[in-house]
Amino acid sequence: MDVTTADMLKEELINQDPAFRELAREHTRYEQRLSELSALAYPSDEEQLEEVTLKKKKLALKDQMYSIMMQHHKTESVSH
């Protein structure tokens, strides 16, 4: 699946699938918090741990979203 197709499919799923939309929202929240943490000049130990944890959670969400996208893409390919 090329980037353009993936982007279009992602938008379609965000608009049509409430579960996918929530995954995308959570992914965006993690991304925003990671941006805040990376802007800190001297993050505390807790903030460093939070950053590592958020990166792992964000990656897990991305994997879930990709899995849903691939399943949807396969379903669309079979039905056409």
HTML snippet that shows the backbone in 3Dmol.js (N, CA, C, O; Angstrom):
<script src="https://3Dmol.org/build/3Dmol-min.js"></script>
<div id="view" style="width:600px;height:400px;position:relative"></div>
<script>
const pdb = `
ATOM      1  N   MET A   1       0.854  -1.168   0.000  1.00  0.00           N
ATOM      2  CA  MET A   1       0.000   0.000   0.000  1.00  0.00           C
ATOM      3  C   MET A   1       0.904   1.236   0.000  1.00  0.00           C
ATOM      4  O   MET A   1       1.768   1.385   0.864  1.00  0.00           O
ATOM      5  N   ASP A   2       0.693   2.117  -0.980  1.00  0.00           N
ATOM      6  CA  ASP A   2       1.531   3.315  -1.050  1.00  0.00           C
ATOM      7  C   ASP A   2       1.050   4.373  -0.052  1.00  0.00           C
ATOM      8  O   ASP A   2      -0.017   4.238   0.546  1.00  0.00           O
ATOM      9  N   VAL A   3       1.840   5.408   0.112  1.00  0.00           N
ATOM     10  CA  VAL A   3       1.579   6.436   1.117  1.00  0.00           C
ATOM     11  C   VAL A   3       0.253   7.157   0.862  1.00  0.00           C
ATOM     12  O   VAL A   3      -0.512   7.395   1.797  1.00  0.00           O
ATOM     13  N   THR A   4      -0.019   7.501  -0.386  1.00  0.00           N
ATOM     14  CA  THR A   4      -1.256   8.208  -0.715  1.00  0.00           C
ATOM     15  C   THR A   4      -2.473   7.352  -0.387  1.00  0.00           C
ATOM     16  O   THR A   4      -3.438   7.841   0.200  1.00  0.00           O
ATOM     17  N   THR A   5      -2.429   6.088  -0.762  1.00  0.00           N
ATOM     18  CA  THR A   5      -3.531   5.171  -0.461  1.00  0.00           C
ATOM     19  C   THR A   5      -3.694   5.020   1.044  1.00  0.00           C
ATOM     20  O   THR A   5      -4.815   5.027   1.552  1.00  0.00           O
ATOM     21  N   ALA A   6      -2.588   4.884   1.757  1.00  0.00           N
ATOM     22  CA  ALA A   6      -2.638   4.742   3.211  1.00  0.00           C
ATOM     23  C   ALA A   6      -3.243   5.982   3.861  1.00  0.00           C
ATOM     24  O   ALA A   6      -4.060   5.866   4.775  1.00  0.00           O
ATOM     25  N   ASP A   7      -2.850   7.162   3.401  1.00  0.00           N
ATOM     26  CA  ASP A   7      -3.401   8.400   3.954  1.00  0.00           C
ATOM     27  C   ASP A   7      -4.898   8.515   3.696  1.00  0.00           C
ATOM     28  O   ASP A   7      -5.661   8.914   4.576  1.00  0.00           O
ATOM     29  N   MET A   8      -5.308   8.164   2.489  1.00  0.00           N
ATOM     30  CA  MET A   8      -6.737   8.228   2.155  1.00  0.00           C
ATOM     31  C   MET A   8      -7.529   7.222   2.995  1.00  0.00           C
ATOM     32  O   MET A   8      -8.612   7.536   3.489  1.00  0.00           O
ATOM     33  N   LEU A   9      -6.986   6.022   3.152  1.00  0.00           N
ATOM     34  CA  LEU A   9      -7.655   4.992   3.939  1.00  0.00           C
ATOM     35  C   LEU A   9      -7.742   5.409   5.404  1.00  0.00           C
ATOM     36  O   LEU A   9      -8.763   5.192   6.057  1.00  0.00           O
ATOM     37  N   LYS A  10      -6.677   6.003   5.913  1.00  0.00           N
ATOM     38  CA  LYS A  10      -6.672   6.478   7.291  1.00  0.00           C
ATOM     39  C   LYS A  10      -7.763   7.521   7.504  1.00  0.00           C
ATOM     40  O   LYS A  10      -8.496   7.455   8.491  1.00  0.00           O
ATOM     41  N   GLU A  11      -7.878   8.478   6.594  1.00  0.00           N
ATOM     42  CA  GLU A  11      -8.927   9.503   6.689  1.00  0.00           C
ATOM     43  C   GLU A  11     -10.321   8.875   6.634  1.00  0.00           C
ATOM     44  O   GLU A  11     -11.216   9.251   7.391  1.00  0.00           O
ATOM     45  N   GLU A  12     -10.484   7.923   5.733  1.00  0.00           N
ATOM     46  CA  GLU A  12     -11.778   7.242   5.607  1.00  0.00           C
ATOM     47  C   GLU A  12     -12.137   6.533   6.910  1.00  0.00           C
ATOM     48  O   GLU A  12     -13.269   6.635   7.381  1.00  0.00           O
ATOM     49  N   LEU A  13     -11.187   5.822   7.485  1.00  0.00           N
ATOM     50  CA  LEU A  13     -11.449   5.100   8.730  1.00  0.00           C
ATOM     51  C   LEU A  13     -11.700   6.056   9.893  1.00  0.00           C
ATOM     52  O   LEU A  13     -12.545   5.778  10.744  1.00  0.00           O
ATOM     53  N   ILE A  14     -10.986   7.167   9.941  1.00  0.00           N
ATOM     54  CA  ILE A  14     -11.215   8.161  10.994  1.00  0.00           C
ATOM     55  C   ILE A  14     -12.654   8.677  10.907  1.00  0.00           C
ATOM     56  O   ILE A  14     -13.304   8.888  11.930  1.00  0.00           O
ATOM     57  N   ASN A  15     -13.142   8.877   9.693  1.00  0.00           N
ATOM     58  CA  ASN A  15     -14.497   9.389   9.502  1.00  0.00           C
ATOM     59  C   ASN A  15     -15.579   8.341   9.743  1.00  0.00           C
ATOM     60  O   ASN A  15     -16.689   8.685  10.149  1.00  0.00           O
ATOM     61  N   GLN A  16     -15.272   7.070   9.497  1.00  0.00           N
ATOM     62  CA  GLN A  16     -16.316   6.046   9.530  1.00  0.00           C
ATOM     63  C   GLN A  16     -16.261   5.088  10.717  1.00  0.00           C
ATOM     64  O   GLN A  16     -17.279   4.497  11.077  1.00  0.00           O
ATOM     65  N   ASP A  17     -15.103   4.927  11.321  1.00  0.00           N
ATOM     66  CA  ASP A  17     -14.924   3.912  12.361  1.00  0.00           C
ATOM     67  C   ASP A  17     -14.602   4.576  13.701  1.00  0.00           C
ATOM     68  O   ASP A  17     -13.499   5.086  13.895  1.00  0.00           O
ATOM     69  N   PRO A  18     -15.573   4.567  14.631  1.00  0.00           N
ATOM     70  CA  PRO A  18     -15.348   5.229  15.926  1.00  0.00           C
ATOM     71  C   PRO A  18     -14.153   4.663  16.692  1.00  0.00           C
ATOM     72  O   PRO A  18     -13.431   5.420  17.340  1.00  0.00           O
ATOM     73  N   ALA A  19     -13.931   3.364  16.633  1.00  0.00           N
ATOM     74  CA  ALA A  19     -12.803   2.756  17.346  1.00  0.00           C
ATOM     75  C   ALA A  19     -11.478   3.233  16.747  1.00  0.00           C
ATOM     76  O   ALA A  19     -10.548   3.560  17.484  1.00  0.00           O
ATOM     77  N   PHE A  20     -11.390   3.273  15.425  1.00  0.00           N
ATOM     78  CA  PHE A  20     -10.181   3.745  14.760  1.00  0.00           C
ATOM     79  C   PHE A  20      -9.959   5.225  15.064  1.00  0.00           C
ATOM     80  O   PHE A  20      -8.831   5.656  15.302  1.00  0.00           O
ATOM     81  N   ARG A  21     -11.045   5.996  15.053  1.00  0.00           N
ATOM     82  CA  ARG A  21     -10.962   7.427  15.348  1.00  0.00           C
ATOM     83  C   ARG A  21     -10.386   7.649  16.750  1.00  0.00           C
ATOM     84  O   ARG A  21      -9.559   8.539  16.946  1.00  0.00           O
ATOM     85  N   GLU A  22     -10.818   6.846  17.718  1.00  0.00           N
ATOM     86  CA  GLU A  22     -10.310   6.984  19.080  1.00  0.00           C
ATOM     87  C   GLU A  22      -8.828   6.614  19.149  1.00  0.00           C
ATOM     88  O   GLU A  22      -8.064   7.264  19.863  1.00  0.00           O
ATOM     89  N   LEU A  23      -8.417   5.584  18.421  1.00  0.00           N
ATOM     90  CA  LEU A  23      -6.994   5.233  18.367  1.00  0.00           C
ATOM     91  C   LEU A  23      -6.181   6.400  17.797  1.00  0.00           C
ATOM     92  O   LEU A  23      -5.112   6.729  18.310  1.00  0.00           O
ATOM     93  N   ALA A  24      -6.692   7.013  16.744  1.00  0.00           N
ATOM     94  CA  ALA A  24      -5.998   8.147  16.111  1.00  0.00           C
ATOM     95  C   ALA A  24      -5.917   9.335  17.069  1.00  0.00           C
ATOM     96  O   ALA A  24      -4.893  10.015  17.131  1.00  0.00           O
ATOM     97  N   ARG A  25      -6.989   9.583  17.810  1.00  0.00           N
ATOM     98  CA  ARG A  25      -6.981  10.690  18.779  1.00  0.00           C
ATOM     99  C   ARG A  25      -5.953  10.438  19.879  1.00  0.00           C
ATOM    100  O   ARG A  25      -5.197  11.331  20.261  1.00  0.00           O
ATOM    101  N   GLU A  26      -5.944   9.209  20.376  1.00  0.00           N
ATOM    102  CA  GLU A  26      -4.998   8.865  21.441  1.00  0.00           C
ATOM    103  C   GLU A  26      -3.557   8.980  20.923  1.00  0.00           C
ATOM    104  O   GLU A  26      -2.676   9.465  21.633  1.00  0.00           O
ATOM    105  N   HIS A  27      -3.328   8.538  19.700  1.00  0.00           N
ATOM    106  CA  HIS A  27      -2.010   8.642  19.082  1.00  0.00           C
ATOM    107  C   HIS A  27      -1.578  10.106  19.007  1.00  0.00           C
ATOM    108  O   HIS A  27      -0.426  10.434  19.292  1.00  0.00           O
ATOM    109  N   THR A  28      -2.500  10.975  18.627  1.00  0.00           N
ATOM    110  CA  THR A  28      -2.212  12.413  18.543  1.00  0.00           C
ATOM    111  C   THR A  28      -1.909  12.991  19.919  1.00  0.00           C
ATOM    112  O   THR A  28      -1.008  13.818  20.059  1.00  0.00           O
ATOM    113  N   ARG A  29      -2.657  12.562  20.938  1.00  0.00           N
ATOM    114  CA  ARG A  29      -2.396  13.042  22.308  1.00  0.00           C
ATOM    115  C   ARG A  29      -0.990  12.639  22.764  1.00  0.00           C
ATOM    116  O   ARG A  29      -0.271  13.441  23.360  1.00  0.00           O
ATOM    117  N   TYR A  30      -0.610  11.402  22.481  1.00  0.00           N
ATOM    118  CA  TYR A  30       0.731  10.941  22.841  1.00  0.00           C
ATOM    119  C   TYR A  30       1.781  11.756  22.107  1.00  0.00           C
ATOM    120  O   TYR A  30       2.797  12.144  22.684  1.00  0.00           O
ATOM    121  N   GLU A  31       1.530  12.009  20.837  1.00  0.00           N
ATOM    122  CA  GLU A  31       2.472  12.777  20.025  1.00  0.00           C
ATOM    123  C   GLU A  31       2.647  14.184  20.591  1.00  0.00           C
ATOM    124  O   GLU A  31       3.767  14.691  20.658  1.00  0.00           O
ATOM    125  N   GLN A  32       1.552  14.813  20.994  1.00  0.00           N
ATOM    126  CA  GLN A  32       1.618  16.159  21.557  1.00  0.00           C
ATOM    127  C   GLN A  32       2.396  16.171  22.873  1.00  0.00           C
ATOM    128  O   GLN A  32       3.222  17.052  23.109  1.00  0.00           O
ATOM    129  N   ARG A  33       2.123  15.186  23.719  1.00  0.00           N
ATOM    130  CA  ARG A  33       2.833  15.125  25.011  1.00  0.00           C
ATOM    131  C   ARG A  33       4.323  14.845  24.785  1.00  0.00           C
ATOM    132  O   ARG A  33       5.172  15.411  25.473  1.00  0.00           O
ATOM    133  N   LEU A  34       4.634  13.983  23.836  1.00  0.00           N
ATOM    134  CA  LEU A  34       6.044  13.709  23.531  1.00  0.00           C
ATOM    135  C   LEU A  34       6.749  14.962  23.036  1.00  0.00           C
ATOM    136  O   LEU A  34       7.919  15.189  23.344  1.00  0.00           O
ATOM    137  N   SER A  35       6.044  15.762  22.279  1.00  0.00           N
ATOM    138  CA  SER A  35       6.610  17.026  21.803  1.00  0.00           C
ATOM    139  C   SER A  35       6.919  17.946  22.977  1.00  0.00           C
ATOM    140  O   SER A  35       7.963  18.596  23.009  1.00  0.00           O
ATOM    141  N   GLU A  36       6.000  17.995  23.945  1.00  0.00           N
ATOM    142  CA  GLU A  36       6.224  18.805  25.146  1.00  0.00           C
ATOM    143  C   GLU A  36       7.435  18.303  25.914  1.00  0.00           C
ATOM    144  O   GLU A  36       8.275  19.092  26.347  1.00  0.00           O
ATOM    145  N   LEU A  37       7.523  16.996  26.080  1.00  0.00           N
ATOM    146  CA  LEU A  37       8.627  16.414  26.841  1.00  0.00           C
ATOM    147  C   LEU A  37       9.972  16.632  26.147  1.00  0.00           C
ATOM    148  O   LEU A  37      10.979  16.900  26.803  1.00  0.00           O
ATOM    149  N   SER A  38       9.981  16.517  24.832  1.00  0.00           N
ATOM    150  CA  SER A  38      11.243  16.677  24.107  1.00  0.00           C
ATOM    151  C   SER A  38      11.720  18.129  24.114  1.00  0.00           C
ATOM    152  O   SER A  38      12.898  18.396  23.875  1.00  0.00           O
ATOM    153  N   ALA A  39      10.822  19.053  24.384  1.00  0.00           N
ATOM    154  CA  ALA A  39      11.190  20.475  24.440  1.00  0.00           C
ATOM    155  C   ALA A  39      11.835  20.850  25.776  1.00  0.00           C
ATOM    156  O   ALA A  39      12.400  21.934  25.917  1.00  0.00           O
ATOM    157  N   LEU A  40      11.748  19.954  26.745  1.00  0.00           N
ATOM    158  CA  LEU A  40      12.326  20.243  28.055  1.00  0.00           C
ATOM    159  C   LEU A  40      13.852  20.164  27.990  1.00  0.00           C
ATOM    160  O   LEU A  40      14.411  19.197  27.472  1.00  0.00           O
ATOM    161  N   ALA A  41      14.514  21.186  28.518  1.00  0.00           N
ATOM    162  CA  ALA A  41      15.980  21.202  28.512  1.00  0.00           C
ATOM    163  C   ALA A  41      16.545  20.163  29.479  1.00  0.00           C
ATOM    164  O   ALA A  41      17.514  19.473  29.162  1.00  0.00           O
ATOM    165  N   TYR A  42      15.937  20.057  30.649  1.00  0.00           N
ATOM    166  CA  TYR A  42      16.420  19.131  31.675  1.00  0.00           C
ATOM    167  C   TYR A  42      15.247  18.334  32.251  1.00  0.00           C
ATOM    168  O   TYR A  42      14.758  18.637  33.339  1.00  0.00           O
ATOM    169  N   PRO A  43      14.803  17.319  31.518  1.00  0.00           N
ATOM    170  CA  PRO A  43      13.669  16.542  32.027  1.00  0.00           C
ATOM    171  C   PRO A  43      14.056  15.751  33.279  1.00  0.00           C
ATOM    172  O   PRO A  43      15.182  15.271  33.410  1.00  0.00           O
ATOM    173  N   SER A  44      13.102  15.631  34.181  1.00  0.00           N
ATOM    174  CA  SER A  44      13.327  14.859  35.404  1.00  0.00           C
ATOM    175  C   SER A  44      13.337  13.365  35.048  1.00  0.00           C
ATOM    176  O   SER A  44      13.020  12.978  33.923  1.00  0.00           O
ATOM    177  N   ASP A  45      13.702  12.550  36.019  1.00  0.00           N
ATOM    178  CA  ASP A  45      13.683  11.101  35.806  1.00  0.00           C
ATOM    179  C   ASP A  45      12.281  10.631  35.434  1.00  0.00           C
ATOM    180  O   ASP A  45      12.112   9.785  34.556  1.00  0.00           O
ATOM    181  N   GLU A  46      11.272  11.191  36.116  1.00  0.00           N
ATOM    182  CA  GLU A  46       9.890  10.819  35.839  1.00  0.00           C
ATOM    183  C   GLU A  46       9.487  11.203  34.413  1.00  0.00           C
ATOM    184  O   GLU A  46       8.808  10.445  33.721  1.00  0.00           O
ATOM    185  N   GLU A  47       9.911  12.373  33.995  1.00  0.00           N
ATOM    186  CA  GLU A  47       9.594  12.829  32.638  1.00  0.00           C
ATOM    187  C   GLU A  47      10.306  11.982  31.588  1.00  0.00           C
ATOM    188  O   GLU A  47       9.750  11.704  30.525  1.00  0.00           O
ATOM    189  N   GLN A  48      11.528  11.576  31.886  1.00  0.00           N
ATOM    190  CA  GLN A  48      12.245  10.705  30.960  1.00  0.00           C
ATOM    191  C   GLN A  48      11.561   9.352  30.851  1.00  0.00           C
ATOM    192  O   GLN A  48      11.437   8.800  29.757  1.00  0.00           O
ATOM    193  N   LEU A  49      11.117   8.819  31.983  1.00  0.00           N
ATOM    194  CA  LEU A  49      10.402   7.555  31.993  1.00  0.00           C
ATOM    195  C   LEU A  49       9.072   7.683  31.244  1.00  0.00           C
ATOM    196  O   LEU A  49       8.691   6.795  30.481  1.00  0.00           O
ATOM    197  N   GLU A  50       8.380   8.786  31.468  1.00  0.00           N
ATOM    198  CA  GLU A  50       7.121   9.034  30.765  1.00  0.00           C
ATOM    199  C   GLU A  50       7.358   9.071  29.256  1.00  0.00           C
ATOM    200  O   GLU A  50       6.560   8.531  28.490  1.00  0.00           O
ATOM    201  N   GLU A  51       8.443   9.699  28.829  1.00  0.00           N
ATOM    202  CA  GLU A  51       8.747   9.792  27.408  1.00  0.00           C
ATOM    203  C   GLU A  51       8.958   8.403  26.801  1.00  0.00           C
ATOM    204  O   GLU A  51       8.425   8.104  25.733  1.00  0.00           O
ATOM    205  N   VAL A  52       9.721   7.571  27.469  1.00  0.00           N
ATOM    206  CA  VAL A  52       9.973   6.215  26.975  1.00  0.00           C
ATOM    207  C   VAL A  52       8.664   5.421  26.907  1.00  0.00           C
ATOM    208  O   VAL A  52       8.392   4.728  25.927  1.00  0.00           O
ATOM    209  N   THR A  53       7.867   5.536  27.966  1.00  0.00           N
ATOM    210  CA  THR A  53       6.592   4.825  28.029  1.00  0.00           C
ATOM    211  C   THR A  53       5.645   5.288  26.929  1.00  0.00           C
ATOM    212  O   THR A  53       5.002   4.469  26.272  1.00  0.00           O
ATOM    213  N   LEU A  54       5.561   6.599  26.729  1.00  0.00           N
ATOM    214  CA  LEU A  54       4.680   7.139  25.689  1.00  0.00           C
ATOM    215  C   LEU A  54       5.123   6.704  24.292  1.00  0.00           C
ATOM    216  O   LEU A  54       4.288   6.430  23.430  1.00  0.00           O
ATOM    217  N   LYS A  55       6.424   6.643  24.071  1.00  0.00           N
ATOM    218  CA  LYS A  55       6.915   6.200  22.767  1.00  0.00           C
ATOM    219  C   LYS A  55       6.472   4.760  22.488  1.00  0.00           C
ATOM    220  O   LYS A  55       6.074   4.429  21.372  1.00  0.00           O
ATOM    221  N   LYS A  56       6.545   3.926  23.499  1.00  0.00           N
ATOM    222  CA  LYS A  56       6.123   2.526  23.344  1.00  0.00           C
ATOM    223  C   LYS A  56       4.615   2.433  23.102  1.00  0.00           C
ATOM    224  O   LYS A  56       4.164   1.682  22.237  1.00  0.00           O
ATOM    225  N   LYS A  57       3.844   3.198  23.870  1.00  0.00           N
ATOM    226  CA  LYS A  57       2.390   3.193  23.706  1.00  0.00           C
ATOM    227  C   LYS A  57       1.993   3.733  22.332  1.00  0.00           C
ATOM    228  O   LYS A  57       1.093   3.202  21.681  1.00  0.00           O
ATOM    229  N   LYS A  58       2.668   4.785  21.906  1.00  0.00           N
ATOM    230  CA  LYS A  58       2.370   5.394  20.604  1.00  0.00           C
ATOM    231  C   LYS A  58       2.659   4.398  19.484  1.00  0.00           C
ATOM    232  O   LYS A  58       1.881   4.282  18.537  1.00  0.00           O
ATOM    233  N   LEU A  59       3.766   3.686  19.590  1.00  0.00           N
ATOM    234  CA  LEU A  59       4.110   2.687  18.586  1.00  0.00           C
ATOM    235  C   LEU A  59       3.085   1.552  18.571  1.00  0.00           C
ATOM    236  O   LEU A  59       2.706   1.067  17.505  1.00  0.00           O
ATOM    237  N   ALA A  60       2.640   1.133  19.751  1.00  0.00           N
ATOM    238  CA  ALA A  60       1.626   0.078  19.828  1.00  0.00           C
ATOM    239  C   ALA A  60       0.326   0.537  19.160  1.00  0.00           C
ATOM    240  O   ALA A  60      -0.315  -0.238  18.450  1.00  0.00           O
ATOM    241  N   LEU A  61      -0.059   1.788  19.385  1.00  0.00           N
ATOM    242  CA  LEU A  61      -1.260   2.328  18.745  1.00  0.00           C
ATOM    243  C   LEU A  61      -1.091   2.369  17.226  1.00  0.00           C
ATOM    244  O   LEU A  61      -2.008   2.030  16.478  1.00  0.00           O
ATOM    245  N   LYS A  62       0.082   2.785  16.790  1.00  0.00           N
ATOM    246  CA  LYS A  62       0.355   2.851  15.353  1.00  0.00           C
ATOM    247  C   LYS A  62       0.239   1.459  14.732  1.00  0.00           C
ATOM    248  O   LYS A  62      -0.306   1.303  13.639  1.00  0.00           O
ATOM    249  N   ASP A  63       0.755   0.447  15.439  1.00  0.00           N
ATOM    250  CA  ASP A  63       0.646  -0.936  14.957  1.00  0.00           C
ATOM    251  C   ASP A  63      -0.811  -1.374  14.871  1.00  0.00           C
ATOM    252  O   ASP A  63      -1.212  -2.014  13.898  1.00  0.00           O
ATOM    253  N   GLN A  64      -1.608  -1.030  15.892  1.00  0.00           N
ATOM    254  CA  GLN A  64      -3.037  -1.365  15.881  1.00  0.00           C
ATOM    255  C   GLN A  64      -3.737  -0.695  14.698  1.00  0.00           C
ATOM    256  O   GLN A  64      -4.517  -1.327  13.987  1.00  0.00           O
ATOM    257  N   MET A  65      -3.451   0.574  14.501  1.00  0.00           N
ATOM    258  CA  MET A  65      -4.076   1.318  13.410  1.00  0.00           C
ATOM    259  C   MET A  65      -3.678   0.718  12.064  1.00  0.00           C
ATOM    260  O   MET A  65      -4.514   0.576  11.171  1.00  0.00           O
ATOM    261  N   TYR A  66      -2.413   0.372  11.924  1.00  0.00           N
ATOM    262  CA  TYR A  66      -1.937  -0.209  10.665  1.00  0.00           C
ATOM    263  C   TYR A  66      -2.615  -1.552  10.407  1.00  0.00           C
ATOM    264  O   TYR A  66      -2.985  -1.860   9.274  1.00  0.00           O
ATOM    265  N   SER A  67      -2.773  -2.338  11.452  1.00  0.00           N
ATOM    266  CA  SER A  67      -3.439  -3.632  11.323  1.00  0.00           C
ATOM    267  C   SER A  67      -4.883  -3.458  10.838  1.00  0.00           C
ATOM    268  O   SER A  67      -5.341  -4.177   9.950  1.00  0.00           O
ATOM    269  N   ILE A  68      -5.579  -2.509  11.424  1.00  0.00           N
ATOM    270  CA  ILE A  68      -6.962  -2.226  11.008  1.00  0.00           C
ATOM    271  C   ILE A  68      -6.986  -1.752   9.557  1.00  0.00           C
ATOM    272  O   ILE A  68      -7.839  -2.167   8.773  1.00  0.00           O
ATOM    273  N   MET A  69      -6.050  -0.887   9.213  1.00  0.00           N
ATOM    274  CA  MET A  69      -5.984  -0.377   7.840  1.00  0.00           C
ATOM    275  C   MET A  69      -5.727  -1.513   6.843  1.00  0.00           C
ATOM    276  O   MET A  69      -6.359  -1.566   5.788  1.00  0.00           O
ATOM    277  N   MET A  70      -4.811  -2.409   7.170  1.00  0.00           N
ATOM    278  CA  MET A  70      -4.504  -3.522   6.271  1.00  0.00           C
ATOM    279  C   MET A  70      -5.707  -4.452   6.125  1.00  0.00           C
ATOM    280  O   MET A  70      -6.007  -4.917   5.026  1.00  0.00           O
ATOM    281  N   GLN A  71      -6.389  -4.718   7.226  1.00  0.00           N
ATOM    282  CA  GLN A  71      -7.580  -5.574   7.173  1.00  0.00           C
ATOM    283  C   GLN A  71      -8.650  -4.933   6.306  1.00  0.00           C
ATOM    284  O   GLN A  71      -9.278  -5.606   5.489  1.00  0.00           O
ATOM    285  N   HIS A  72      -8.859  -3.642   6.481  1.00  0.00           N
ATOM    286  CA  HIS A  72      -9.853  -2.914   5.689  1.00  0.00           C
ATOM    287  C   HIS A  72      -9.449  -2.911   4.207  1.00  0.00           C
ATOM    288  O   HIS A  72     -10.288  -3.090   3.325  1.00  0.00           O
ATOM    289  N   HIS A  73      -8.168  -2.708   3.955  1.00  0.00           N
ATOM    290  CA  HIS A  73      -7.661  -2.686   2.577  1.00  0.00           C
ATOM    291  C   HIS A  73      -7.877  -4.044   1.904  1.00  0.00           C
ATOM    292  O   HIS A  73      -8.287  -4.109   0.746  1.00  0.00           O
ATOM    293  N   LYS A  74      -7.600  -5.122   2.634  1.00  0.00           N
ATOM    294  CA  LYS A  74      -7.813  -6.469   2.092  1.00  0.00           C
ATOM    295  C   LYS A  74      -9.291  -6.706   1.803  1.00  0.00           C
ATOM    296  O   LYS A  74      -9.647  -7.263   0.764  1.00  0.00           O
ATOM    297  N   THR A  75     -10.143  -6.280   2.725  1.00  0.00           N
ATOM    298  CA  THR A  75     -11.579  -6.439   2.549  1.00  0.00           C
ATOM    299  C   THR A  75     -12.064  -5.660   1.326  1.00  0.00           C
ATOM    300  O   THR A  75     -12.867  -6.164   0.541  1.00  0.00           O
ATOM    301  N   GLU A  76     -11.576  -4.440   1.170  1.00  0.00           N
ATOM    302  CA  GLU A  76     -11.943  -3.621   0.008  1.00  0.00           C
ATOM    303  C   GLU A  76     -11.451  -4.248  -1.281  1.00  0.00           C
ATOM    304  O   GLU A  76     -12.162  -4.228  -2.285  1.00  0.00           O
ATOM    305  N   SER A  77     -10.240  -4.809  -1.275  1.00  0.00           N
ATOM    306  CA  SER A  77      -9.670  -5.422  -2.474  1.00  0.00           C
ATOM    307  C   SER A  77     -10.478  -6.638  -2.909  1.00  0.00           C
ATOM    308  O   SER A  77     -10.678  -6.863  -4.103  1.00  0.00           O
ATOM    309  N   VAL A  78     -10.938  -7.417  -1.945  1.00  0.00           N
ATOM    310  CA  VAL A  78     -11.712  -8.614  -2.246  1.00  0.00           C
ATOM    311  C   VAL A  78     -13.093  -8.252  -2.782  1.00  0.00           C
ATOM    312  O   VAL A  78     -13.615  -8.932  -3.666  1.00  0.00           O
ATOM    313  N   SER A  79     -13.688  -7.181  -2.249  1.00  0.00           N
ATOM    314  CA  SER A  79     -15.040  -6.823  -2.659  1.00  0.00           C
ATOM    315  C   SER A  79     -15.087  -6.107  -4.016  1.00  0.00           C
ATOM    316  O   SER A  79     -16.161  -5.947  -4.595  1.00  0.00           O
ATOM    317  N   HIS A  80     -13.928  -5.679  -4.520  1.00  0.00           N
ATOM    318  CA  HIS A  80     -13.921  -4.984  -5.815  1.00  0.00           C
ATOM    319  C   HIS A  80     -13.515  -5.889  -6.912  1.00  0.00           C
ATOM    320  O   HIS A  80     -13.455  -5.471  -8.068  1.00  0.00           O
TER     321      HIS A  80
END
`;
const viewer = $3Dmol.createViewer("view");
viewer.addModel(pdb, "pdb");
viewer.setStyle({}, {cartoon: {color: "spectrum"}});
viewer.zoomTo();
viewer.render();
</script>
